[in-house]
Amino acid sequence: MIVDLRIYTCLPNRMADFVKLYEEKAWPLQLKYLENCLGWYTTVEGELNTVVHLWGYKDQGDREHRRAAMAADPAWGAYLKGAAEGGMLIKMENRIVKEAPHFTAFKAKKG
């Protein structure tokens, strides 16, 4: 499995607006197309105004297929337009990560 780690940095005092827009417009679509949300968080300490979410995929091909299907949905385009016009974000990042072998072994051992 690979994990798509997504990090969004919001303008100060705009994180609640972004979370609300995301919850209403993007969350239902991502659950429909991406399906495997491993976590969705907002920062409490450290770099503030940050949203982090993680999506699990079988492999890179699975990720590309699912994200392409979501991108083809007009509702996703409407969400992206609303997010851009809302001026809530400073930057967006994503990283593809995978479990380290010692962690995979640890999970298997714990059952």
Disulfide bonds with the S-S distance in Angstrom:
none
